[in-house]
C-alpha cells in the first residue's frame, strides 16, 4: 500500500469552504490527534448528518468548519479508517476543540481466514454484485472542493488552482453516465516557471475525475469479475472503520506493476477505500506519465456509501523538459439527495476544457465574505509568498504577453472542434452519346450511366457559445470505379440545444449553409485528329486531349441535426440537409495530355458547347441528376 508523504499528503486539506459568513453561522475549529502518541491525524472525516456537511483535517490534523447556527445541539462526527469514530455535541461555548481518536485495530486471527484465493474471489464477486444495494441508485448532487497542484522537480509549487464544484452524479446502476460538473467559484495562481514545464495545451479532465475516477461507479477492472484473472488477490488483514469490521485485500496485476489495496466492509461488502499505485511509464500523445498513485475514500450516509475523498498524483514529462509533479484532490463538502436535478448543459464544465486555464486569476479580495480553510503550504507559499514574483513577472511586457497569449490560446482552442463525415446523396449521369462542338472542333464519346451515393469529407468548426457555432466542411466522392467526380464545400452556422438532461446529452440542432460544388464526368483521353486547333487564344497540338464536362453549383442548404456523445471527447451526429441550387453553370474543360506537364495547355469553356443524345434519342444539354436531399453521419472531436 502506498502512503503519501506527510509533507505532500492531502492537499485538500488546504481546502477552503465557500460558505458566506453571516451572523447565523458558527465556526468550529480544532485539531485531531492519535490518543496513544499525540501525533496529528490527516484526512479525518469531520461531518454532521442530515443533511451532510463536512470537511477533513489537513496534514497537521487541523480543521475549520462553518455550519448554520441551526446545527447547535446536533452531533459533529470524526471518523477515520483504523480508529474508533468519535463525536461531540455542538454548542456555542465550545467552538475550539481538541479531539483524540483511539486506534481500533482488528486482529486477523479473530476472523475467518479464507482457505484459498478462489474463496476470496467469490467474496470479491459478491461485493461487485452488491454495488446497487450499497451505493445510491438515485441521482445525487455533491458540493466538492477541488485542488489541482503542480510542482517542479525541487518541490516548489509553480501552479495551483482551487474551486468549489457542483457535481451531478447519476445512479450507480448507470456506470456509463459520468455525470456533470459545474464550477461554482475558482481561483488560481500560476508562476512563470509553469510555462517552462508545460507547453501550450495544458491538461484536461482533472475536475471530472470525481465521477470518472470513481472505481466503484465506473466498475474498474480490478473490482470487475470479468478481469479477476488479470490479478492476484490475498487477504492482508483486518481493520475497523466507523465501528465496522473491514477486510484489507491486496491486489497485484499479473502483467504490470499496478498494485494496491481494497478495503471492504465485512457486513455489507461495500468498498470503503481503494488505494493503488502504478510506477510504470505510460506514453500519452504529448507527454509521458509515471509514478501514478491514487486513493478513494467512501463514507456512509443515509443508508448508502458515497465517494467522499479522492487523491491522485503522478509525474509528467514533456519531451526533454524537466519533470512536472502534479496532484489533484476532491473532497465532498455537502451531499444532497432530495429533489436532485441535472446541471443545465450551458453551465457545465466541458471535459476538454483545461481547468487551470479557465480558473479565475488570484485576487486578494476574492474571498471576502467567505470562510477559508487553508493548507499552510499552499496558502503561504503559493498564494502569498510568490504574489510579488507574479506581480513583477506580469509587470514586464514579455511576462504579461506570455500570460495573455496563453490565456487567449486556451480560450479559442477549447472552442475549436473537428471531425470526419460520410455523406449519402444520389448523383448520376445521363447515359448517351456526349458531343462537344466548338467552332467545328468536335469530340464525342458514348458514356454509360454512372452513379455515386457516398461522399467522404472533413469539417472544422468554432463554438461561438454553448449553443451556436460556425463551421466549414468539404466532401469528395467515395468511389473508385467511376468516371464521375465531385467536390463539395460548405460554410454554415448551427444552433442546437440539449433535450436530455440526464445520461448522455442529446442535442437537436438547426443549421443554415451556403454551399458551392463541382460535379464532372471524365471522358478520358481522346485522340486529336485535327492536328492543331485553337480555343480562344490557346493552340492545342497534343496527340491526346482530355475532356471533362461538368457543372458548378451554388446552393443554400437548410438542415437539422441530432447529436450525442460517443465518449468523453467524441460526438456522433446525424445531419440532414436539403439543397436549393440558386445558380448552376455548365462547363467543359479541355487539357493536353502529351508533353511536359508544366507546359500542357488547358481551357475551360462555359456555354452551350455540349449536347447529349440519350438512349431514347432525345437531345439534351443537362447530363447530371443530383438529388437535393442528403444525409451525413459525422464523428466529431468536441
VOLO-477938 format. One line per 10 residues: number of its first residue (from 1); their letters; for each residue x, y, z of C-alpha. Coordinates in Angstrom, 1 decimal, padded with zeros to 4 digits, always signed. Example, Ala and Ser with C-alpha at 12.3 -4.5 7.8 and 13.67 -1.06 7.14 Angstrom:
<recs>
1) AS) +012.3:-004.5:+007.8; +013.7:-001.1:+007.1
</recs>
This chain:
<recs>
1) XXXXXXXXXX) +000.0:+000.0:+000.0; +001.3:+003.4:-000.9; +001.3:+006.0:+001.8; +001.6:+009.6:+000.7; +004.4:+011.5:+002.3; +003.3:+013.7:+005.2; +004.6:+016.9:+003.6; +002.6:+016.3:+000.5; -000.4:+014.4:+001.8; -004.0:+015.8:+001.4
11) XXXXXXXXXX) -003.7:+018.9:-000.4; -007.3:+019.2:+000.5; -006.7:+020.0:+003.3; -006.0:+023.1:+002.3; -009.4:+023.4:+001.3; -011.5:+026.4:+001.7; -015.1:+026.4:+002.4; -017.1:+028.8:+000.3; -020.0:+029.4:+002.6; -020.6:+033.1:+003.2
21) XXXXXXXXXX) -020.1:+034.2:+006.8; -023.2:+035.6:+008.3; -024.3:+036.1:+011.9; -026.4:+032.9:+011.9; -023.4:+030.7:+011.3; -021.0:+029.2:+013.8; -017.4:+028.2:+013.1; -015.8:+025.2:+014.8; -012.0:+024.7:+014.6; -009.5:+022.4:+016.3
31) XXXXXXXXXX) -007.1:+019.5:+016.0; -007.5:+015.7:+015.7; -004.7:+013.6:+017.1; -003.9:+009.9:+018.0; -004.7:+009.3:+021.6; -001.7:+006.9:+022.0; +001.1:+009.2:+020.9; -000.4:+012.6:+020.2; +000.5:+012.6:+016.6; -001.7:+014.6:+014.2
41) XXXXXXXXXX) -004.1:+012.7:+012.1; -004.5:+013.9:+008.5; -007.6:+013.1:+006.3; -010.0:+012.5:+009.2; -013.6:+012.9:+008.1; -015.4:+015.6:+010.0; -019.1:+016.0:+009.3; -022.7:+016.5:+010.5; -025.6:+014.4:+009.3; -029.0:+015.2:+007.8
51) XXXXXXXXXX) -028.1:+017.0:+005.6; -024.5:+016.0:+005.3; -021.9:+018.8:+005.6; -018.3:+018.3:+006.3; -014.6:+018.7:+005.8; -011.3:+016.9:+006.6; -008.2:+017.5:+008.7; -005.1:+018.8:+007.0; -001.6:+017.4:+007.2; -001.2:+018.8:+010.7
61) XXXXXXXXXX) -004.5:+017.4:+011.9; -006.2:+020.8:+012.0; -009.6:+021.7:+010.6; -012.1:+024.5:+010.4; -015.8:+024.0:+009.6; -018.6:+026.6:+009.3; -022.1:+025.5:+009.9; -025.5:+027.0:+010.2; -026.5:+028.1:+013.8; -029.4:+025.6:+013.4
71) XXXXXXXXXX) -026.9:+022.8:+013.9; -026.3:+023.8:+017.5; -027.3:+020.8:+019.6; -026.6:+018.2:+016.9; -023.5:+016.0:+016.8; -020.3:+016.5:+014.9; -018.6:+013.2:+013.9; -014.9:+012.3:+013.5; -014.1:+009.1:+011.6; -011.0:+007.5:+010.0
81) XXXXXXXXXX) -010.0:+004.0:+009.0; -008.3:+002.2:+011.8; -009.8:+004.5:+014.5; -012.9:+004.5:+016.6; -015.5:+007.1:+015.4; -015.9:+009.9:+018.0; -018.5:+012.7:+018.2; -019.2:+015.8:+020.1; -022.4:+017.8:+020.7; -022.2:+021.2:+019.2
91) XXXXXXXXXX) -022.7:+024.2:+021.4; -021.8:+027.9:+021.2; -019.4:+027.9:+024.1; -017.0:+025.3:+022.7; -016.0:+026.2:+019.2; -012.3:+025.3:+019.6; -012.0:+021.6:+020.2; -009.2:+019.0:+020.6; -010.2:+015.5:+019.5; -008.2:+012.4:+020.4
101) XXXXXXXXXX) -009.1:+009.3:+018.3; -008.5:+005.8:+019.7; -007.0:+003.1:+017.4; -009.5:+000.4:+016.6; -007.3:-002.5:+015.3; -008.8:-005.8:+014.4; -006.6:-008.9:+014.7; -006.6:-011.3:+011.7; -006.9:-014.3:+014.0; -010.3:-013.1:+015.2
111) XXXXXXXXXX) -011.9:-013.5:+011.8; -012.5:-016.2:+009.3; -009.4:-016.9:+007.2; -010.1:-017.6:+003.5; -008.7:-021.1:+002.7; -007.7:-020.2:-000.8; -007.8:-017.4:-003.4; -010.9:-018.8:-005.0; -012.9:-018.2:-001.8; -011.5:-014.6:-001.8
121) XXXXXXXXXX) -012.6:-014.1:-005.4; -016.1:-015.3:-004.6; -016.2:-012.6:-001.9; -015.0:-010.0:-004.3; -017.6:-011.2:-006.9; -020.3:-010.8:-004.3; -019.0:-007.3:-003.4; -019.3:-006.3:-007.0; -022.8:-007.7:-007.3; -023.9:-005.8:-004.2
131) XXXXXXXXXX) -022.9:-002.4:-005.6; -026.6:-001.4:-006.4; -027.5:-002.3:-002.8; -024.7:-000.4:-001.2; -024.5:+002.7:-003.3; -027.1:+005.2:-004.3; -029.4:+004.1:-007.1; -030.8:+007.7:-007.2; -029.1:+010.8:-008.6; -027.0:+012.8:-006.1
141) XXXXXXXXXX) -025.7:+016.4:-006.1; -022.4:+017.0:-004.4; -020.6:+020.2:-003.3; -017.0:+019.3:-003.8; -013.7:+021.1:-003.0; -011.2:+020.6:-005.8; -007.5:+021.4:-005.9; -005.0:+021.0:-008.8; -001.4:+021.5:-007.8; +001.7:+021.5:-010.0
151) XXXXXXXXXX) +005.3:+021.3:-008.6; +008.7:+021.4:-010.2; +011.5:+018.9:-009.5; +012.5:+020.8:-006.4; +009.0:+020.5:-004.9; +008.2:+024.2:-005.3; +004.6:+024.9:-006.3; +004.6:+026.6:-009.8; +000.8:+026.5:-010.3; -002.2:+025.8:-008.2
161) XXXXXXXXXX) -005.9:+026.2:-008.8; -008.8:+025.6:-006.4; -012.6:+025.6:-006.8; -015.9:+024.6:-005.4; -017.6:+022.2:-007.8; -021.2:+021.4:-008.1; -021.4:+017.8:-009.3; -024.4:+015.8:-010.5; -023.8:+012.1:-010.3; -026.3:+009.6:-011.7
171) XXXXXXXXXX) -027.3:+006.3:-010.2; -024.7:+003.6:-009.6; -026.8:+001.4:-011.9; -025.8:+003.6:-014.8; -022.0:+003.5:-014.8; -021.7:+004.8:-018.4; -023.2:+008.1:-017.4; -020.3:+010.0:-015.9; -022.3:+012.9:-014.5; -021.9:+016.6:-014.9
181) XXXXXXXXXX) -019.6:+019.3:-013.4; -020.2:+023.0:-012.8; -017.6:+025.4:-011.4; -019.2:+027.5:-008.6; -016.2:+029.6:-007.7; -012.5:+029.2:-008.5; -009.1:+030.9:-008.2; -005.6:+030.1:-009.3; -002.0:+031.3:-009.1; +000.4:+030.4:-011.9
191) XXXXXXXXXX) +004.1:+031.3:-011.7; +006.2:+032.0:-014.9; +008.1:+028.7:-014.3; +005.0:+026.7:-015.1; +005.2:+027.8:-018.8; +008.7:+026.4:-018.9; +007.5:+022.9:-017.8; +004.2:+022.7:-019.7; +003.9:+023.7:-023.4; +000.7:+025.1:-024.9
201) XXXXXXXXXX) -002.1:+022.5:-024.4; -002.4:+022.0:-020.7; -004.2:+019.1:-019.1; -007.9:+018.2:-019.3; -010.3:+016.2:-017.3; -008.9:+016.7:-013.8; -012.1:+018.3:-012.4; -014.1:+015.4:-013.8; -012.2:+012.7:-012.0; -014.7:+012.7:-009.1
211) XXXXXXXXXX) -017.1:+010.7:-011.3; -014.7:+009.3:-014.0; -012.1:+008.2:-011.4; -014.6:+006.6:-009.1; -013.6:+002.9:-009.3; -016.9:+001.6:-007.9; -019.1:+003.7:-010.1; -017.3:+003.0:-013.3; -016.7:-000.7:-012.4; -012.9:-000.6:-013.0
221) XXXXXXXXXX) -011.2:-003.8:-014.0; -009.7:-004.5:-010.5; -013.2:-004.9:-009.0; -014.9:-006.4:-012.1; -015.2:-010.2:-012.0; -014.6:-010.4:-015.8; -011.0:-009.2:-015.2; -010.1:-011.1:-012.0; -007.9:-013.4:-013.9; -005.5:-010.5:-014.5
231) XXXXXXXXXX) -004.8:-010.1:-010.8; -003.5:-011.9:-007.8; -005.5:-011.3:-004.6; -004.7:-012.0:-001.0; -006.2:-011.1:+002.4; -003.7:-008.8:+004.1; -005.5:-008.3:+007.4; -008.5:-006.6:+009.1; -009.1:-003.1:+010.3; -012.1:-001.0:+011.6
241) XXXXXXXXXX) -013.9:+001.9:+010.3; -016.8:+003.7:+011.9; -017.5:+000.7:+014.2; -017.4:-001.7:+011.3; -015.1:-004.7:+010.6; -013.2:-004.1:+007.3; -011.3:-006.6:+005.1; -007.9:-005.4:+003.7; -007.4:-007.2:+000.4; -004.2:-006.7:-001.6
251) XXXXXXXXXX) -004.1:-007.0:-005.4; -001.2:-007.2:-007.9; -001.5:-007.2:-011.6; -000.1:-010.2:-013.3; +001.0:-008.3:-016.4; +002.2:-004.9:-015.0; +003.3:-003.2:-011.8; -000.2:-002.0:-011.0; -001.0:-002.9:-007.3; -002.9:-001.7:-004.3
261) XXXXXXXXXX) -005.5:-002.5:-001.6; -009.3:-002.9:-001.4; -010.9:-002.1:+001.9; -014.3:-003.9:+002.1; -016.9:-003.7:+004.8; -017.4:-007.2:+006.3; -021.1:-006.9:+006.9; -022.3:-005.2:+003.7; -019.3:-006.0:+001.4; -019.2:-002.3:+000.4
271) XXXXXXXXXX) -016.0:-000.8:-000.8; -014.8:+001.6:+001.9; -011.4:+002.6:+000.5; -009.4:+001.8:-002.7; -005.7:+002.7:-002.9; -003.5:+001.9:-005.8; +000.0:+002.5:-007.2; +001.4:+002.2:-010.7; +005.0:+003.2:-011.2; +005.2:+002.2:-014.8
281) XXXXXXXXXX) +005.7:+004.8:-017.6; +002.7:+005.4:-019.8; +003.1:+007.3:-023.1; +000.4:+009.8:-024.0; +000.1:+011.8:-027.2; +002.1:+014.8:-025.9; +003.8:+013.6:-022.7; +004.7:+010.6:-020.6; +003.3:+009.9:-017.1; +004.8:+007.8:-014.3
291) XXXXXXXXXX) +004.5:+007.1:-010.6; +000.7:+007.3:-010.7; -000.9:+006.9:-007.3; -004.4:+007.2:-006.1; -006.7:+006.8:-003.1; -010.5:+006.8:-003.0; -012.4:+007.0:+000.3; -016.1:+006.4:+000.8; -018.4:+007.5:+003.6; -021.7:+006.0:+004.9
301) XXXXXXXXXX) -024.6:+008.5:+004.7; -028.4:+007.9:+004.8; -028.2:+004.2:+004.0; -025.7:+004.4:+001.2; -022.0:+004.7:+000.7; -020.8:+007.9:-001.1; -017.4:+008.7:-002.5; -016.0:+011.3:-000.1; -012.4:+012.0:-000.9; -010.1:+011.3:-003.9
311) XXXXXXXXXX) -006.3:+011.8:-004.1; -004.4:+011.4:-007.3; -000.8:+012.2:-008.2; +001.7:+011.5:-011.0; +004.8:+012.8:-012.7; +004.6:+014.1:-016.2; +007.3:+014.8:-018.7; +007.0:+016.8:-022.0; +009.9:+015.6:-024.1; +013.2:+016.9:-022.7
321) XXXXXXXXXX) +011.5:+019.4:-020.4; +012.0:+018.9:-016.6; +009.5:+016.7:-014.8; +006.2:+018.2:-013.6; +004.8:+016.7:-010.4; +001.0:+017.0:-010.5; -001.7:+016.2:-008.0; -005.4:+016.6:-007.9; -007.8:+016.2:-005.0; -011.6:+016.2:-004.4
331) XXXXXXXXXX) -013.3:+016.4:-001.0; -017.0:+016.3:-000.5; -018.4:+019.3:+001.5; -022.1:+018.5:+001.2; -024.4:+015.8:-000.1; -027.9:+016.5:-001.5; -030.2:+013.5:-002.2; -033.5:+015.4:-002.3; -035.2:+016.6:-005.5; -031.9:+016.3:-007.4
341) XXXXXXXXXX) -031.9:+017.9:-010.8; -029.2:+017.7:-013.5; -026.9:+020.7:-014.3; -028.0:+022.6:-017.4; -025.7:+021.9:-020.3; -024.8:+025.6:-020.8; -023.4:+025.7:-017.2; -021.3:+022.5:-017.3; -017.5:+022.4:-017.5; -016.7:+020.5:-020.6
351) XXXXXXXXXX) -014.2:+017.6:-020.3; -011.8:+019.1:-022.8; -011.6:+022.5:-021.1; -008.3:+022.7:-019.1; -009.5:+023.8:-015.6; -006.2:+025.5:-014.7; -006.5:+027.8:-017.7; -010.1:+028.7:-017.1; -010.0:+029.4:-013.3; -010.1:+033.0:-012.2
361) XXXXXXXXXX) -006.8:+034.8:-011.5; -005.8:+035.4:-007.9; -007.3:+038.4:-006.3; -006.5:+039.2:-002.6; -010.1:+040.3:-002.1; -011.6:+037.4:-004.0; -012.8:+035.5:-000.9; -014.1:+038.5:+001.1; -017.2:+037.3:+002.9; -016.2:+033.6:+002.9
371) XXXXXXXXXX) -014.6:+031.3:+005.4; -011.4:+029.8:+004.1; -009.8:+026.7:+005.5; -006.3:+026.8:+004.0; -003.5:+024.4:+003.7; -000.5:+026.2:+005.2; +001.9:+025.4:+002.4; -000.4:+026.4:-000.4; -001.6:+029.5:+001.5; +001.8:+030.9:+002.4
381) XXXXXXXXXX) +004.0:+029.5:-000.4; +001.8:+029.9:-003.5; -000.9:+032.5:-002.7; +001.2:+034.8:-000.6; +005.0:+034.5:-000.8; +005.0:+034.4:-004.6; +002.5:+037.2:-005.3; +005.3:+039.7:-005.5; +007.1:+037.4:-008.0; +003.9:+037.2:-010.1
391) XXXXXXXXXX) +003.4:+040.9:-010.0; +006.9:+041.5:-011.1; +006.6:+039.0:-013.9; +003.3:+040.4:-015.1; +004.7:+043.9:-014.9; +007.2:+043.2:-017.7; +005.9:+043.3:-021.3; +007.3:+039.9:-022.1; +005.8:+038.3:-018.9; +002.4:+039.9:-019.5
401) XXXXXXXXXX) +002.5:+039.0:-023.1; +003.2:+035.3:-022.4; +000.4:+035.1:-019.9; -002.1:+036.8:-022.2; -001.1:+034.7:-025.2; -001.6:+031.5:-023.2; -005.0:+032.6:-021.9; -006.1:+033.6:-025.4; -004.8:+030.4:-026.9; -006.8:+028.2:-024.5
411) XXXXXXXXXX) -009.9:+030.4:-024.8; -010.0:+029.8:-028.5; -008.5:+026.3:-028.6; -011.2:+024.9:-026.4; -013.9:+026.2:-028.7; -012.5:+024.5:-031.9; -013.9:+021.2:-032.9; -013.1:+019.0:-035.9; -014.4:+015.8:-037.4; -014.9:+013.5:-040.4
421) XXXXXXXXXX) -018.2:+012.7:-042.1; -019.7:+010.2:-044.5; -022.4:+011.8:-046.7; -025.2:+010.0:-048.6; -026.7:+011.6:-051.7; -027.6:+010.1:-055.1; -025.8:+011.6:-058.1; -025.9:+010.0:-061.5; -025.0:+010.8:-065.2; -027.3:+010.6:-068.2
431) XXXXXXXXXX) -026.3:+007.7:-070.4; -025.8:+008.6:-074.0; -023.6:+010.0:-076.8; -021.8:+013.1:-075.5; -020.9:+015.6:-078.2; -018.5:+018.6:-077.7; -018.7:+021.1:-080.6; -016.7:+024.3:-080.6; -016.5:+026.1:-083.9; -016.2:+022.9:-085.9
441) XXXXXXXXXX) -013.9:+021.2:-083.4; -015.9:+018.1:-082.5; -015.2:+015.4:-080.0; -017.7:+012.7:-079.0; -017.9:+009.7:-076.7; -020.6:+007.3:-075.6; -020.7:+007.4:-071.8; -022.8:+004.9:-069.8; -024.9:+005.8:-066.8; -022.7:+006.2:-063.7
451) XXXXXXXXXX) -023.7:+006.7:-060.1; -022.2:+007.7:-056.8; -024.0:+007.6:-053.5; -021.4:+008.2:-050.8; -019.1:+011.1:-050.1; -016.3:+011.3:-047.6; -015.0:+014.5:-046.0; -013.9:+016.5:-043.0; -015.1:+019.5:-041.1; -013.9:+022.1:-038.6
461) XXXXXXXXXX) -015.9:+024.5:-036.5; -015.7:+027.1:-033.8; -018.3:+027.4:-031.0; -019.4:+031.0:-030.5; -021.4:+029.9:-027.5; -022.6:+026.7:-025.9; -025.5:+026.6:-028.4; -024.2:+028.4:-031.6; -021.3:+027.6:-033.8; -019.9:+028.3:-037.3
471) XXXXXXXXXX) -018.1:+025.7:-039.4; -016.6:+024.7:-042.7; -016.9:+021.2:-044.4; -015.7:+019.7:-047.6; -016.6:+016.4:-049.2; -015.4:+014.3:-052.2; -016.7:+011.1:-053.8; -016.3:+007.8:-052.1; -016.0:+005.7:-055.2; -013.0:+004.3:-057.1
481) XXXXXXXXXX) -014.6:+002.7:-060.2; -016.4:+005.6:-061.7; -015.6:+008.4:-064.0; -018.0:+010.7:-062.2; -016.2:+013.1:-059.8; -017.4:+015.7:-057.3; -016.1:+018.1:-054.7; -018.4:+019.9:-052.3; -017.7:+022.8:-049.9; -020.0:+024.3:-047.2
491) XXXXXXXXXX) -019.8:+027.1:-044.7; -022.6:+027.2:-042.2; -023.9:+028.2:-038.8; -025.8:+026.0:-036.3; -027.9:+026.5:-033.3; -028.5:+023.4:-031.1; -029.9:+022.6:-027.7; -029.6:+019.6:-025.3; -033.1:+018.0:-024.8; -031.9:+015.2:-022.5
501) XXXXXXXXXX) -030.9:+016.4:-019.0; -029.7:+013.0:-017.7; -027.3:+010.4:-019.1; -025.7:+011.1:-022.5; -026.7:+014.5:-023.8; -028.9:+014.6:-026.9; -028.6:+017.7:-029.0; -031.2:+018.8:-031.5; -029.9:+021.5:-033.9; -030.9:+023.6:-036.9
511) XXXXXXXXXX) -028.3:+024.8:-039.4; -028.2:+027.1:-042.4; -025.4:+026.6:-045.0; -024.0:+028.1:-048.2; -022.5:+025.6:-050.5; -020.6:+025.5:-053.7; -019.8:+022.3:-055.5; -018.3:+021.0:-058.8; -019.5:+017.8:-060.5; -017.9:+016.5:-063.7
521) XXXXXXXXXX) -017.6:+013.4:-065.9; -014.1:+012.5:-067.2; -014.3:+011.4:-070.8; -010.8:+010.0:-070.7; -008.1:+010.7:-073.2; -009.4:+011.4:-076.8; -007.4:+011.1:-080.0; -006.7:+014.5:-081.6; -007.5:+014.1:-085.3; -007.3:+017.8:-086.0
531) XXXXXXXXXX) -003.6:+018.1:-085.5; -003.7:+021.7:-084.3; -006.7:+023.8:-083.3; -007.4:+027.0:-081.3; -009.7:+027.6:-078.4; -009.6:+031.3:-077.7; -006.0:+032.4:-077.8; -004.6:+028.9:-076.9; -003.4:+026.5:-079.5; -003.7:+022.8:-078.9
541) XXXXXXXXXX) -001.5:+020.4:-080.8; -001.2:+017.4:-078.5; -001.9:+014.0:-079.9; -004.2:+013.3:-077.0; -006.8:+015.5:-075.5; -008.5:+015.0:-072.1; -012.1:+016.3:-071.8; -014.2:+016.8:-068.7; -017.8:+018.1:-068.8; -019.3:+019.3:-065.6
551) XXXXXXXXXX) -021.4:+021.8:-063.7; -020.6:+024.3:-060.9; -023.5:+024.8:-058.4; -024.1:+027.4:-055.7; -026.7:+026.4:-053.2; -028.4:+027.3:-049.9; -028.8:+024.2:-047.7; -031.1:+024.4:-044.6; -030.7:+021.4:-042.3; -031.4:+019.7:-039.0
561) XXXXXXXXXX) -029.1:+017.6:-036.8; -029.2:+015.1:-034.0; -026.1:+014.6:-031.9; -025.0:+012.6:-028.8; -021.7:+011.8:-027.1; -019.9:+008.6:-028.0; -017.2:+009.2:-025.4; -015.8:+012.0:-023.2; -014.2:+013.6:-026.3; -016.2:+012.5:-029.3
571) XXXXXXXXXX) -019.7:+013.1:-030.6; -021.7:+011.3:-033.2; -024.0:+013.5:-035.3; -026.7:+012.6:-037.8; -027.4:+015.5:-040.1; -029.9:+016.0:-042.9; -029.9:+018.9:-045.5; -031.9:+020.0:-048.5; -030.0:+021.5:-051.4; -031.7:+024.6:-053.0
581) XXXXXXXXXX) -029.5:+025.5:-056.0; -029.8:+029.1:-056.9; -027.0:+029.2:-059.6; -025.8:+026.5:-061.9; -023.1:+026.9:-064.6; -022.1:+024.1:-067.0; -018.6:+023.9:-068.3; -016.3:+021.8:-070.5; -012.6:+021.6:-069.6; -010.0:+020.6:-072.3
591) XXXXXXXXXX) -006.4:+019.7:-071.5; -003.5:+018.4:-073.4; -002.1:+015.0:-072.2; +001.2:+015.0:-074.0; +004.4:+017.0:-073.5; +006.0:+018.3:-070.3; +003.3:+018.6:-067.6; +004.1:+022.2:-066.8; +003.6:+023.3:-070.4; +000.4:+021.4:-071.2
601) XXXXXXXXXX) -002.3:+023.8:-072.2; -005.8:+023.8:-070.8; -009.0:+025.8:-071.3; -012.4:+025.9:-069.6; -015.5:+026.9:-071.6; -018.9:+027.8:-070.4; -021.9:+027.8:-072.6; -023.8:+025.5:-075.0; -020.9:+023.6:-076.3; -022.1:+020.2:-075.1
611) XXXXXXXXXX) -025.0:+018.2:-076.3; -026.1:+014.7:-075.3; -028.2:+012.3:-077.3; -029.6:+010.0:-074.6; -030.6:+006.3:-075.1; -034.1:+007.4:-076.1; -032.7:+009.6:-078.9; -033.6:+012.8:-077.1; -031.1:+015.6:-077.4; -030.4:+017.5:-074.1
621) XXXXXXXXXX) -027.9:+019.8:-072.5; -028.1:+018.7:-068.9; -026.2:+015.5:-068.1; -026.4:+015.1:-064.3; -029.2:+014.1:-061.9; -028.3:+015.4:-058.4; -030.7:+014.5:-055.6; -031.4:+017.6:-053.4; -031.7:+015.6:-050.1; -028.5:+014.5:-048.4
631) XXXXXXXX) -027.8:+012.7:-045.0; -024.5:+012.8:-043.2; -023.0:+010.8:-040.4; -020.3:+012.7:-038.5; -017.7:+011.8:-035.9; -016.6:+015.0:-034.2; -013.9:+015.7:-031.6; -015.7:+018.3:-029.5
</recs>
